[in-house]
Amino acid sequence: MIEKVNTIQKLKKLNKEEKKQLSEEIRKYIIETVSKNGGHLASNLGVVELTIALHSIYKVPEDKIIWDVGHQTYTHKILTGRKEEFKTIRTREGIAGFPKTCEAEEDCFNTGHSSTSISVALGMAKARDIKNEKNSVIAIIGDGALTGGMALEALNDAGNSRTKITVILNDNEMSISRNVGGVNRLLSRLRTRKLYTKSNISIKKIIGKVPLVGKTTVKLIQRTKRSIKQFIIPKMYFEDIGFTYLGPVDGHSIEQLENILRDSQKLQGPVLIHVITKKGKGYKPAEENPDKFHATGSFEIETGKAKKEKAKDYSKVFGDKLVELAEKNNKIVAITAAMKDGTGLSEFSQKFSERFFDVGIAEQHALGFAAGLAKSGMTPVVPIYSSFYQRAYDQVIHDICLQNLHVIMCVDRAGLVGADGETHHGVFDLSFFKIIPNIVILVPKNFEELEKMLEFAVKLEKPVVIRYPRGGEGKNKLNQCENIKLGKSEIIQEGNDVTIIGIGKTVESAIELSNELKKEGIDAEIINARFLKPFDKEKILKSIIKTKKVITMEDNTIIGGLATEIKELIAENDIYNIEVKSYGINDKFMGYATWEDIFEEVKSKEINEKVLF
């Protein structure tokens, strides 16, 4: 069936049984591909029937479907003419793991972060109305993403606007980790709506048969229907803010989904359809471990086991060290934005449950919450992926740094992260943190330095940023690791011909470059910057004056990062005849590929053809 359905038009002609067969074949195809390429598995297996139903009812690309986060669009890509290209997903020159408007017109908006779809959909719906067009606009958002403040702001505006828009709530009780908080409890109550419906019908039938008073009593019940709703479902939140609520509906029944989608088209104003799905549906290992298979590397289909054993990584080192520190310091608390496992906090959450807080997908709240804890004498540690720290920038400035509060902001997945692409590369954090007053920025070159930086940060009564990459240490072990002193760099190797300054992961690249230059008779001095702020101007300036040539290396945009810091240092001191070359991201969004392939794109041919990055 999957071979026959290569267009949406052919999909629409299938009967119920053929669509059911197609869903099974698509699931198998996704599992086979992700087992080789890696990718987001569990979330995609959960929306196969929903995607088939959407494309059966709506006319894409005229109708606009906006996928929140976007990592669950694999079935969508397969159904919209990219079945063969799907084999290349998340590889260099292949298709993206998220919606990309440059790939197909059916991808109407690029998404990669959560909680954005309702805002975008409302904007498209308003534009449609201004232009007097008639197309439908549909936002698909998960229950985890609904905890994001942006989604709640958009729901509030959409409900008040009375604009015709359809929001599909894909409720699988999971984001990456299991969902937490008040919205999750609300949805749990909404899942009991069938109890209300069945009870309501049964009561009406029974009372309606009572002679004389039966019909009058039924009318009374109808007038107090809202009270009954509030009794069974304490807060009909979506209806209260202006949406027509439909559901819950079985998200794995194509027939039920198509029926409710058709019904929703007859309604005016904003509609919310509550769809219940199972994350990892159809693949037992993913059903049993949806958090593990949210995003996975290659794996054996038969067992679900990874083809490569996961090596020790920075997140694990961070988590282990934090546990060690928390055992000695009861002021240390940890906060996660629905990323407990990904950021290495699983053990901490078990050992110090009263000092561990999962606030859901709510990075702004996480940092504001941390500020409150810090102001009250605690030492909050907040590990969040670099690309998601972008969402809490105002809180870092206004709530933390303006008051000089002791919050330790751990920036995980900093730098280039490979196949997740533009939306997930963490290549701006050094630049946007550097300009904030009161902040201290540390970047470790290896695991040991990360541990020492955590020890240092816990004792430093200031806002601290520690940023570290995805994955583990490089192949060249950097055994040297001096104690951390505020604003002090580390000389890895002395030399006279050129100064190479690296920061974090790129210190290893600096050593590789030095070895290549040595073959050409060039003697390099290597400096591990360690701190971007405060910057070790004295030691680095001394080296620059000595060698007159500088190479900077960073896995960050060179605008506002290490390269900018060096150039400003040279200009401030009126030093002339200094040659500066910079390795880094040069004012562009990097694409989807392995780390090595992306490095190939940004290497500097001016210095040495053989050296990456």
Secondary structure, DSSP 8 states (H G I E B T S, - for coil): -TTT--SHHHHHT--HHHHHHHHHHHHHHHHHHHHHH-B--HHHHTTHHHHHHHHHHS-TTTSEEEESSSTT-HHHHHHTT-TTGGGGTTSTTS--SS--TTT-TT--S---STT-HHHHHHHHHHHHHHTT----EEEEEETTGGGSHHHHHHHHHHHHHT--EEEEEEE-SBSSSB--SHHHHHHHHHTTHHHHHHHHHHHHHHHHTSTTTHHHHHHHHHHTHHHHHHHHSS--HHHHTT-EEEEEEETT-HHHHHHHHHHHHT--SEEEEEEE--TTTT-HHHHH-TTTTTSB--B-TTT--BSS-----HHHHHHHHHHHHHHH-TTEEEEESS-TTTTT-HHHHHH-GGGEEE--S-HHHHHHHHHHHHHTT-EEEEEEEHHHHGGGHHIIIIIIITTT---EEEEEEEB--STT-TTT-B-SHHHHHHTSTT-EEE--SSHHHHHHHHHHHHH--S-EEEEEESS---SS---------TT--EEEE--SSEEEEE-TTHHHHHHHHHHHHHHTT--EEEEE--EEES--HHHHHHHHHHHSEEEEEEEEESSSSHHHHHHHHHHHTT--S-EEEEEEE-SS---SS-HHHHHHHH--TTT-TTS--
